[in-house]
Amino acid sequence: MCQWFAPTSLRLSFETEGKGSFSAEDVENLVVRNEAGDVISLNLPTKFVLISNHQIYADWWYAWCLIYFIGVQGVHRYVYITLKKSLQWIPIIGWGMQLYGFIFLARSWASDRLQLASHLAALGKRAEEEEKPFCFLLYPEGTLVSPKTRPISKKFAEKEGIADLNHLLLPRSTGLYHSLRSLAPRVPDLKLIDLTVLYPGTVFYQDAQELILVKMILWSVGIPPMKYGQDYYTLRSIFMDGVPPPVIHIHLKMFNVATDIPIGDVTSDTCISYELSHQDGNVFEEKKAFDVWLRELWQEKDVLITQFFETRSFRVGGMCPIEIPVKLRRKREILDAFCFFLPAGIGYLWGMIRQ
């Protein structure tokens, strides 16, 4: 889709100084290039939870594009996300999402807690037993940064007595915390990959001589502070109006879930019983520690975005960003674009035949 209708590229940088950092040797070893010098894959771990800030509805699409380049064959066939429960009944598309193992939730933590834990536990166990890749994609902010959600985040910060963020919403920790606890016992080498994503902004000016409105794309500067991504890029503008972001700036951090993240004891297979015994309002010390850890991660992300506006780059530690054009590595993979609908189509036809 991007290659045909919305050409763009991913401009990657890697944390080299703080938490979740990569060494210069790590970065050199994880980048795989072809004979022409083009990046064709990233030697990152293939079992991970991916989190990111959330600006536009196409965030998930560009995250999927990045996942396509992770590993020799890509991890894009093994991505799992959570969706509203009602979406599973959409004809064709909903059936396809069910067959691909997407997790449908009622958006009520009281009823979703066990469903999420058991589903993720099963997926993680199967990935480990079958030695297959695994990616669970989650946006801790829970929604887009918008004029409606910014005041809610600010109000919550005031209520909790914590600092609000300038460019982001305060993250919600509960879903990610229980997801990591459910997966970690089944996937011992599970990693958490954290993305900070920014899109180029756009400005309009009127040509004084020809009196026409011309749109200029700010290639380096991100969407301006206190502005909102959906005012610049929508699914319609990207894929139907031919106005994709010319480049997506992505800064990566990576953590070992078992040793770098405070989620409590995950050495034994106890997450399901833990979920059943957990009562609303009963806050454990380990959950508090995770709340602080995630909030600090988002504060670092907020500072990083401020620095981006000042320097016009995520470049840190003297390392140049890595550019990856979003296009297929092999022509035969065109068929993969339609594989999502194949199981759903077969299910639909089988249902029609049985009638």
Phi, psi and chi 1 to 4 in degrees:
 res  aa     phi    psi   chi1   chi2   chi3   chi4
   1 MET       -  -48.7  -70.7  -74.6  -72.3      -
   2 CYS   -64.2  -44.0  -74.5      -      -      -
   3 GLN   -61.5  -37.6 -173.2  171.4  -18.9      -
   4 TRP   -86.7  -45.1  -68.3  -16.4      -      -
   5 PHE  -113.6  -19.3  -56.0  111.7      -      -
   6 ALA  -147.2   63.9      -      -      -      -
   7 PRO   -60.4  136.2   20.9  -31.9      -      -
   8 THR  -159.2 -176.9 -172.8      -      -      -
   9 SER  -144.2  158.1   63.4      -      -      -
  10 LEU  -100.9  127.0  -50.4  177.0      -      -
  11 ARG  -108.8  103.4 -175.0  170.2  -63.4  166.3
  12 LEU   -97.9  138.2  -52.1 -176.6      -      -
  13 SER  -130.3  160.0   59.8      -      -      -
  14 PHE  -126.9  137.8  -60.9   85.4      -      -
  15 GLU   -62.8  130.1  179.9   65.9   29.8      -
  16 THR  -125.9   -1.5   58.8      -      -      -
  17 GLU  -124.3  -38.5  -61.2  173.3   -7.9      -
  18 GLY  -102.8 -152.1      -      -      -      -
  19 LYS   -66.0  145.6  -66.3 -177.2  -67.0 -173.5
  20 GLY    70.9   27.1      -      -      -      -
  21 SER   -86.2  159.9   62.1      -      -      -
  22 PHE  -111.5  145.0  -61.7   80.7      -      -
  23 SER   -83.3  164.2   67.8      -      -      -
  24 ALA   -59.5  -35.6      -      -      -      -
  25 GLU   -67.3  -39.6 -175.9  179.1   -0.3      -
  26 ASP   -57.8  -48.1  -69.8  -24.4      -      -
  27 VAL   -63.4  -42.2  175.3      -      -      -
  28 GLU   -62.7  -38.9 -177.0  178.5   -8.9      -
  29 ASN   -77.3  -26.3  -68.6  -25.6      -      -
  30 LEU   -85.6  -14.8   67.1   84.8      -      -
  31 VAL   -90.6  120.1  177.5      -      -      -
  32 VAL  -109.9  126.0  179.7      -      -      -
  33 ARG  -118.0  155.1  -59.9  179.2 -175.2  -89.2
  34 ASN   -88.2 -174.6   59.4   17.4      -      -
  35 GLU   -63.1  -26.9  -65.2  179.1   -5.5      -
  36 ALA   -82.0   -5.2      -      -      -      -
  37 GLY    90.4    4.5      -      -      -      -
  38 ASP   -81.5  141.1  -62.3  -32.8      -      -
  39 VAL   -72.1  124.2  178.2      -      -      -
  40 ILE  -113.9  -17.1   56.2  173.7      -      -
  41 SER  -165.8  165.8   67.5      -      -      -
  42 LEU  -122.6  125.2  -59.8  169.7      -      -
  43 ASN   -80.4   57.0  -82.8  -30.1      -      -
  44 LEU   -91.9  160.0  -71.6  166.8      -      -
  45 PRO   -56.8  149.7  -24.8   34.3      -      -
  46 THR  -103.9    6.6   56.6      -      -      -
  47 LYS  -125.1  109.2  -68.2 -175.8  175.3   68.7
  48 PHE  -159.7  160.5   55.5   89.1      -      -
  49 VAL  -103.5  132.6  173.3      -      -      -
  50 LEU  -111.6  124.5 -174.0   72.8      -      -
  51 ILE  -123.5  157.3   61.2  173.6      -      -
  52 SER  -162.1  161.8  175.4      -      -      -
  53 ASN   -71.0  161.8   57.6  -50.5      -      -
  54 HIS  -129.8  110.4 -159.5    9.0      -      -
  55 GLN  -113.4  -41.2  -64.2 -176.4   80.7      -
  56 ILE  -135.4  162.7   63.0  176.0      -      -
  57 TYR   -66.7  -21.5  -72.3  114.9      -      -
  58 ALA   -82.2    1.6      -      -      -      -
  59 ASP   -52.0  -46.6  -79.4  -23.1      -      -
  60 TRP   -63.3  -33.2   64.3  -90.3      -      -
  61 TRP   -66.2  -45.8 -177.4  -88.9      -      -
  62 TYR   -73.7  -29.0  -66.9  120.7      -      -
  63 ALA   -63.6  -41.6      -      -      -      -
  64 TRP   -62.9  -37.6 -172.9   87.7      -      -
  65 CYS   -62.2  -41.8  -69.4      -      -      -
  66 LEU   -63.5  -43.9  173.8   62.3      -      -
  67 ILE   -60.5  -31.1  -67.0  164.8      -      -
  68 TYR   -58.8  -31.9  168.1   79.1      -      -
  69 PHE   -92.0   -0.6  -71.2   99.9      -      -
  70 ILE   -86.5  122.9  -65.6  178.8      -      -
  71 GLY    84.7  165.2      -      -      -      -
  72 VAL   -62.6  -42.7  177.5      -      -      -
  73 GLN  -100.4   -2.3  -60.1  -63.3  -33.4      -
  74 GLY    82.1  157.0      -      -      -      -
  75 VAL  -108.8    4.9 -174.3      -      -      -
  76 HIS   -63.7  -20.1   54.8  -69.7      -      -
  77 ARG   -83.2   -5.5  -62.0 -178.2 -176.6   88.7
  78 TYR  -125.6   37.5  -55.3   93.7      -      -
  79 VAL   -97.3  133.9  177.4      -      -      -
  80 TYR  -124.7  138.7  -57.2   96.2      -      -
  81 ILE  -135.6  166.8   59.8  175.8      -      -
  82 THR  -102.2  142.5   60.1      -      -      -
  83 LEU  -138.1  162.7  -64.1  166.2      -      -
  84 LYS   -61.0  139.8  -69.6 -178.6 -179.2  179.1
  85 LYS   -60.1  -33.5 -162.8  169.1 -174.1  177.9
  86 SER   -64.9  -23.2   58.0      -      -      -
  87 LEU   -70.3  -19.8  -64.1  178.3      -      -
  88 GLN   -68.2  -15.4   66.7 -177.2  -44.0      -
  89 TRP   -99.9    5.4  -53.7  118.1      -      -
  90 ILE   -67.3  126.4  -62.9  176.5      -      -
  91 PRO   -53.8  142.6  -25.8   34.7      -      -
  92 ILE    66.2  -67.4  -54.3  -63.5      -      -
  93 ILE   -65.2  -45.7  -65.0  176.9      -      -
  94 GLY   -62.9  -40.0      -      -      -      -
  95 TRP   -64.9  -40.5  -56.1  -25.3      -      -
  96 GLY   -61.2  -41.6      -      -      -      -
  97 MET   -65.1  -35.7  -68.9 -171.7  -67.3      -
  98 GLN   -65.2  -43.8  -70.3 -176.2   56.6      -
  99 LEU   -67.1  -25.7  -70.6  168.1      -      -
 100 TYR   -90.7    6.4  -86.4   85.7      -      -
 101 GLY    81.4   18.2      -      -      -      -
 102 PHE   -64.8  152.9  -71.1    0.2      -      -
 103 ILE  -102.3  120.4  -55.7  170.2      -      -
 104 PHE  -102.8  126.5  -63.3   93.4      -      -
 105 LEU  -124.1  153.4  -57.7  176.6      -      -
 106 ALA   -87.1    0.1      -      -      -      -
 107 ARG    64.7   27.3  -59.6  -62.8  175.0   92.3
 108 SER  -126.8  112.2  168.8      -      -      -
 109 TRP   -60.6  -30.6 -173.5 -119.5      -      -
 110 ALA   -60.2  -37.9      -      -      -      -
 111 SER   -95.9  -21.5   59.2      -      -      -
 112 ASP   -88.5  -18.9  -70.5  -22.1      -      -
 113 ARG   -57.0  -53.2 -175.7  171.1   58.9 -137.9
 114 LEU   -70.5  -37.3 -177.1   57.6      -      -
 115 GLN   -59.7  -46.0  165.3   70.6    3.4      -
 116 LEU   -64.9  -45.6  178.3   65.7      -      -
 117 ALA   -63.1  -47.3      -      -      -      -
 118 SER   -68.4  -39.3   58.6      -      -      -
 119 HIS   -66.6  -47.1 -158.3  141.6      -      -
 120 LEU   -65.2  -38.6  -77.9  176.8      -      -
 121 ALA   -60.4  -42.8      -      -      -      -
 122 ALA   -66.4  -43.1      -      -      -      -
 123 LEU   -64.9  -44.0  -69.9  171.8      -      -
 124 GLY   -64.1  -42.9      -      -      -      -
 125 LYS   -62.8  -42.4 -177.1  178.4 -179.8 -179.2
 126 ARG   -65.9  -41.7 -174.3  173.8   67.3 -172.9
 127 ALA   -61.5  -39.8      -      -      -      -
 128 GLU   -70.7  -43.6 -168.4   68.8   12.0      -
 129 GLU   -66.6  -38.8  -69.1  176.5  -12.7      -
 130 GLU   -91.8    1.0  -61.8  178.1    2.4      -
 131 GLU    53.9   47.4  -61.9 -176.6  -10.7      -
 132 LYS  -111.6  158.0  -70.0 -177.0  177.2  179.6
 133 PRO   -64.6  164.3  -20.9   33.0      -      -
 134 PHE  -154.8  131.3  172.7   86.8      -      -
 135 CYS  -139.7  124.7  170.5      -      -      -
 136 PHE  -109.9  118.9  179.5   52.0      -      -
 137 LEU  -101.5  126.9  175.0   58.2      -      -
 138 LEU  -143.7  139.7 -174.1   66.8      -      -
 139 TYR  -110.5  101.5  -68.9   97.1      -      -
 140 PRO   -60.2  -24.6  -26.0   36.4      -      -
 141 GLU   -67.9  -22.9  -70.6  165.7  -70.8      -
 142 GLY    82.9  -18.9      -      -      -      -
 143 THR  -162.4  174.6 -173.4      -      -      -
 144 LEU   -75.3  152.4  -59.7  178.3      -      -
 145 VAL   -72.3  123.5 -179.2      -      -      -
 146 SER  -153.7  170.8   72.2      -      -      -
 147 PRO   -60.2  -23.6  -24.7   34.8      -      -
 148 LYS   -84.3  -35.6  -67.0 -177.8  178.7  179.1
 149 THR   -88.4  -25.9   57.8      -      -      -
 150 ARG   -59.7  -47.3  -79.4  -64.6  -53.0  140.8
 151 PRO   -61.7  -33.7  -23.0   34.5      -      -
 152 ILE   -65.0  -43.4  -63.8  173.9      -      -
 153 SER   -63.1  -42.4 -179.5      -      -      -
 154 LYS   -64.1  -41.5 -177.3  178.4  179.9 -179.9
 155 LYS   -63.5  -40.8 -174.9  176.8  180.0  179.2
 156 PHE   -64.2  -41.1  177.5   78.4      -      -
 157 ALA   -61.5  -42.5      -      -      -      -
 158 GLU   -65.1  -40.2  -67.8  172.7  -10.4      -
 159 LYS   -64.0  -40.8  177.3 -177.1  175.8 -177.8
 160 GLU   -85.8   -8.3  -63.4  -64.8  -44.1      -
 161 GLY    70.8   34.5      -      -      -      -
 162 ILE  -121.1  163.1   57.2  178.8      -      -
 163 ALA   -74.2  135.5      -      -      -      -
 164 ASP   -78.5  167.1 -166.6   18.2      -      -
 165 LEU  -103.5  155.7  -55.7  175.0      -      -
 166 ASN   -86.1  -37.4  -64.7  -45.2      -      -
 167 HIS  -115.2  -11.3  -49.6  -70.6      -      -
 168 LEU  -129.0  169.7  -50.7  168.7      -      -
 169 LEU   -93.6  149.4  -57.8  177.8      -      -
 170 LEU   -62.0  134.1  -73.1  168.0      -      -
 171 PRO   -75.2  150.9   29.6  -35.9      -      -
 172 ARG   -95.2  124.8  -56.3  176.4 -177.3 -178.6
 173 SER   -93.0  -21.8   62.2      -      -      -
 174 THR   -61.5  -50.0  -59.1      -      -      -
 175 GLY   -62.1  -44.3      -      -      -      -
 176 LEU   -67.1  -40.5  177.7   60.2      -      -
 177 TYR   -59.2  -50.7  172.3   72.6      -      -
 178 HIS   -71.5  -29.3  -69.9  -75.3      -      -
 179 SER   -64.8  -45.6  -62.7      -      -      -
 180 LEU   -65.3  -39.2  -66.1  176.1      -      -
 181 ARG   -66.2  -32.4  -78.7 -166.6   58.6   87.0
 182 SER   -73.7  -35.0  -60.9      -      -      -
 183 LEU   -87.9  -37.5  -72.5  166.5      -      -
 184 ALA   -56.4  -41.4      -      -      -      -
 185 PRO   -66.9  -26.0  -20.4   33.9      -      -
 186 ARG   -89.8  -26.7  -79.3   97.2 -177.4  158.1
 187 VAL  -123.1   88.2 -173.3      -      -      -
 188 PRO   -58.0  -33.2  -24.1   33.9      -      -
 189 ASP   -99.3   25.0  -65.3  -33.0      -      -
 190 LEU   -60.2  135.5 -175.4   69.5      -      -
 191 LYS  -113.4  157.0  -60.5  -66.1 -169.2  -86.5
 192 LEU  -114.7  118.5  176.8   72.8      -      -
 193 ILE  -104.1  123.1  -62.4  178.1      -      -
 194 ASP  -108.5  127.3  169.0   58.3      -      -
 195 LEU  -110.5  137.7  -51.4 -178.8      -      -
 196 THR  -111.9  118.6  -58.4      -      -      -
 197 VAL  -117.2  135.0 -179.0      -      -      -
 198 LEU  -134.2  145.8  -83.0 -178.6      -      -
 199 TYR  -113.9  146.4  -61.1   91.6      -      -
 200 PRO   -62.0  141.5  -19.6   31.8      -      -
 201 GLY   -82.4  173.6      -      -      -      -
 202 THR  -132.2  146.3   55.2      -      -      -
 203 VAL  -131.1  156.8  -65.0      -      -      -
 204 PHE  -117.8  140.2  -66.8   87.7      -      -
 205 TYR  -140.3  158.9   75.6   94.6      -      -
 206 GLN  -106.9  123.4 -169.1  167.6    7.8      -
 207 ASP   -65.7  122.8 -172.0  -73.8      -      -
 208 ALA   -67.3  -30.6      -      -      -      -
 209 GLN   -87.5  -45.8  -65.8 -179.8  -13.0      -
 210 GLU   -92.8   -7.3  -60.3 -176.3   12.5      -
 211 LEU    53.7   45.8  -62.6  178.4      -      -
 212 ILE  -121.6  152.3   57.4  174.3      -      -
 213 LEU   -90.7  123.7 -164.7   65.0      -      -
 214 VAL  -119.4  135.8 -178.8      -      -      -
 215 LYS   -97.6  128.3 -179.5  165.8   66.3  175.6
 216 MET  -109.7  137.0  -62.2  -69.0  -68.9      -
 217 ILE  -101.0  126.2  -62.0  176.3      -      -
 218 LEU   -83.2   97.6  -54.6 -178.6      -      -
 219 TRP   -63.3  -34.8  -74.0   75.0      -      -
 220 SER  -102.5  -39.3  -63.9      -      -      -
 221 VAL   -74.4  136.9 -178.1      -      -      -
 222 GLY   -78.4  178.2      -      -      -      -
 223 ILE   -56.1  126.9  -67.7  171.6      -      -
 224 PRO   -58.8  154.7  -22.3   32.9      -      -
 225 PRO   -55.7  143.3  -23.5   32.9      -      -
 226 MET    66.6   13.0  -53.7  -48.7  -65.5      -
 227 LYS  -107.7  168.8  -60.7  -66.5 -176.5  180.0
 228 TYR  -125.6  135.5  -55.0  105.3      -      -
 229 GLY   -55.6  -38.5      -      -      -      -
 230 GLN   -68.5  -14.0  -80.3  -59.7  107.4      -
 231 ASP   -77.8  -11.8  -64.6  -24.6      -      -
 232 TYR  -112.1  -43.8  -68.0   79.3      -      -
 233 TYR  -134.5  119.6  -59.2  108.4      -      -
 234 THR  -117.4  166.8   64.7      -      -      -
 235 LEU   -59.0  -37.1  -67.3  174.1      -      -
 236 ARG   -67.3  -46.5  177.6 -174.8  177.1   87.3
 237 SER   -66.4  -34.4   68.9      -      -      -
 238 ILE   -72.7  -49.9  -67.9  171.4      -      -
 239 PHE  -100.8  -16.1  -64.8  108.8      -      -
 240 MET  -113.2  -34.4  -60.3 -177.8   67.1      -
 241 ASP   -95.5   -3.2  -62.1  -23.0      -      -
 242 GLY    70.2   35.4      -      -      -      -
 243 VAL  -123.3   69.6 -172.0      -      -      -
 244 PRO   -82.4  159.4   33.3  -36.0      -      -
 245 PRO   -64.4  131.2   20.9  -30.3      -      -
 246 PRO   -66.7  -23.4   24.9  -34.0      -      -
 247 VAL  -154.7  145.9   63.7      -      -      -
 248 ILE  -114.0  119.4  -62.7  100.8      -      -
 249 HIS   -85.0  124.2  -58.8  -86.9      -      -
 250 ILE  -132.2  124.8  -56.5  176.9      -      -
 251 HIS  -110.5  128.8 -172.3   72.6      -      -
 252 LEU  -109.3  139.4  -72.3   85.3      -      -
 253 LYS  -127.1  154.1  -64.8 -177.1  178.3 -177.5
 254 MET  -140.7  136.8 -173.6  168.9   68.6      -
 255 PHE  -127.9  146.8  -56.9   88.4      -      -
 256 ASN   -84.3  117.6 -173.8  -44.4      -      -
 257 VAL   -61.4  -40.7  171.7      -      -      -
 258 ALA   -69.9  -29.8      -      -      -      -
 259 THR  -116.5  -23.8   59.6      -      -      -
 260 ASP  -101.1  -12.7  -62.6  -19.5      -      -
 261 ILE  -122.2  130.1  -56.1  175.5      -      -
 262 PRO   -79.5   85.3   29.7  -35.1      -      -
 263 ILE  -116.3   12.9   57.2  171.7      -      -
 264 GLY    87.1 -170.7      -      -      -      -
 265 ASP   -75.4  117.3 -178.6   17.7      -      -
 266 VAL  -122.6   24.1  -66.9      -      -      -
 267 THR   -78.1  -19.5   56.6      -      -      -
 268 SER  -117.5  159.0   58.4      -      -      -
 269 ASP   -84.0   75.0 -170.4   11.1      -      -
 270 THR  -124.1   10.0   58.7      -      -      -
 271 CYS   -67.5  -33.8   76.3      -      -      -
 272 ILE   -68.6  -45.4  -61.7  -61.0      -      -
 273 SER   -64.7  -33.1   59.2      -      -      -
 274 TYR   -63.0  -44.4  172.2   87.1      -      -
 275 GLU   -63.7  -39.5  -66.6  -64.1  -26.6      -
 276 LEU   -67.9  -33.4  -73.0  170.9      -      -
 277 SER   -86.1  -14.7   63.3      -      -      -
 278 HIS   -72.4  128.4 -177.8   72.5      -      -
 279 GLN  -111.1  142.1  -59.8  -63.6  -39.2      -
 280 ASP   -58.4  137.0  -68.8  -23.3      -      -
 281 GLY    88.1  -12.6      -      -      -      -
 282 ASN   -92.0   95.0 -174.9   14.1      -      -
 283 VAL   -91.1  121.0 -178.9      -      -      -
 284 PHE   -88.5  155.0  -64.6   94.8      -      -
 285 GLU   -61.1  -38.1  -70.3  -58.7  -44.1      -
 286 GLU   -65.6  -34.3   61.2 -169.3   29.6      -
 287 LYS   -68.0  -38.8  174.9   63.3  167.4   53.9
 288 LYS   -60.9  -42.6  -72.5 -176.9  179.4  179.9
 289 ALA   -63.3  -38.8      -      -      -      -
 290 PHE   -68.4  -39.3 -178.9   79.1      -      -
 291 ASP   -55.0  -47.3  -69.2  -14.4      -      -
 292 VAL   -64.9  -43.3  172.6      -      -      -
 293 TRP   -59.8  -46.9 -178.2   87.7      -      -
 294 LEU   -68.3  -39.7 -176.2   62.1      -      -
 295 ARG   -63.4  -40.4 -171.5  162.4   62.3 -113.8
 296 GLU   -64.9  -37.0  -71.2  177.6  -11.5      -
 297 LEU   -61.7  -40.3 -178.0   65.0      -      -
 298 TRP   -72.7  -32.4 -117.1 -113.3      -      -
 299 GLN   -65.5  -41.2  -70.8  168.1  -14.9      -
 300 GLU   -62.7  -38.4  -66.8  169.0    3.9      -
 301 LYS   -63.8  -40.5 -164.7 -174.9  -66.6  -76.1
 302 ASP   -65.0  -41.6 -158.8   53.9      -      -
 303 VAL   -64.7  -40.4  170.5      -      -      -
 304 LEU   -61.2  -39.8 -176.3   65.3      -      -
 305 ILE   -66.5  -40.6  -66.9  173.9      -      -
 306 THR   -59.1  -43.8  -61.7      -      -      -
 307 GLN   -63.2  -35.0  -67.4  174.3   -8.9      -
 308 PHE   -61.7  -42.3 -177.8   94.5      -      -
 309 PHE   -65.3  -30.2  -72.6  126.6      -      -
 310 GLU   -80.3  -37.5  -65.0  172.2   -8.2      -
 311 THR  -106.2  -11.5   64.1      -      -      -
 312 ARG    63.9   30.7  -60.5 -168.5  174.8 -172.3
 313 SER  -165.5  151.9  173.8      -      -      -
 314 PHE   -86.7    2.2  -81.8  141.2      -      -
 315 ARG   -57.4  124.6 -178.3  175.0  178.2  174.6
 316 VAL  -134.2  152.1  -68.6      -      -      -
 317 GLY    63.8   19.8      -      -      -      -
 318 GLY    79.8   -0.4      -      -      -      -
 319 MET   -82.3  134.7  -73.3 -170.1 -178.8      -
 320 CYS   -78.7  143.1  -66.0      -      -      -
 321 PRO   -61.9  156.5  -20.1   32.0      -      -
 322 ILE  -104.7  127.2  -63.1  167.1      -      -
 323 GLU   -99.9  127.7 -163.1   93.6    7.6      -
 324 ILE  -126.3  107.2  -53.6  179.5      -      -
 325 PRO   -61.9  136.5  -19.9   32.1      -      -
 326 VAL   -84.0   94.2  178.1      -      -      -
 327 LYS  -153.9  161.1   60.0 -178.0 -178.9 -179.9
 328 LEU   -68.6  143.8  -64.9  175.6      -      -
 329 ARG   -80.3  -28.3  -68.3  174.4  -70.8 -170.0
 330 ARG  -136.6  135.8  -66.0  169.0  -74.1  -89.1
 331 LYS   -60.8  -33.6  -68.4 -177.7  178.8  179.2
 332 ARG   -64.8  -16.4   58.7 -177.5  171.9   81.3
 333 GLU   -74.8   -3.5  -69.5 -179.6  -25.2      -
 334 ILE   -56.0  -35.5  -68.1  174.7      -      -
 335 LEU   -63.4  -27.4  -63.7  175.2      -      -
 336 ASP   -62.2  -28.2  -71.9   -8.2      -      -
 337 ALA   -63.4  -23.4      -      -      -      -
 338 PHE  -106.7   -4.6  -56.5   98.1      -      -
 339 CYS   -66.2  -28.6  -74.6      -      -      -
 340 PHE   -58.7  -37.4  174.7   84.8      -      -
 341 PHE   -85.5  -14.0  -61.9   97.3      -      -
 342 LEU   -62.7  -52.5 -175.9   59.7      -      -
 343 PRO   -60.4  -38.2  -20.1   32.4      -      -
 344 ALA   -64.9  -40.8      -      -      -      -
 345 GLY   -64.5  -41.1      -      -      -      -
 346 ILE   -63.5  -42.7  -67.0  173.2      -      -
 347 GLY   -61.8  -40.2      -      -      -      -
 348 TYR   -65.0  -46.8  175.5   75.7      -      -
 349 LEU   -63.5  -39.5  -67.8  174.5      -      -
 350 TRP   -63.9  -39.3  176.0 -111.7      -      -
 351 GLY   -63.9  -39.2      -      -      -      -
 352 MET   -66.2  -40.0  -65.0  -63.7  -68.9      -
 353 ILE   -65.0  -41.5  -67.9  171.5      -      -
 354 ARG   -65.7  -26.8  -68.2 -175.4   64.2 -176.0
 355 GLN   -72.3      -  -69.3 -179.5    0.4      -
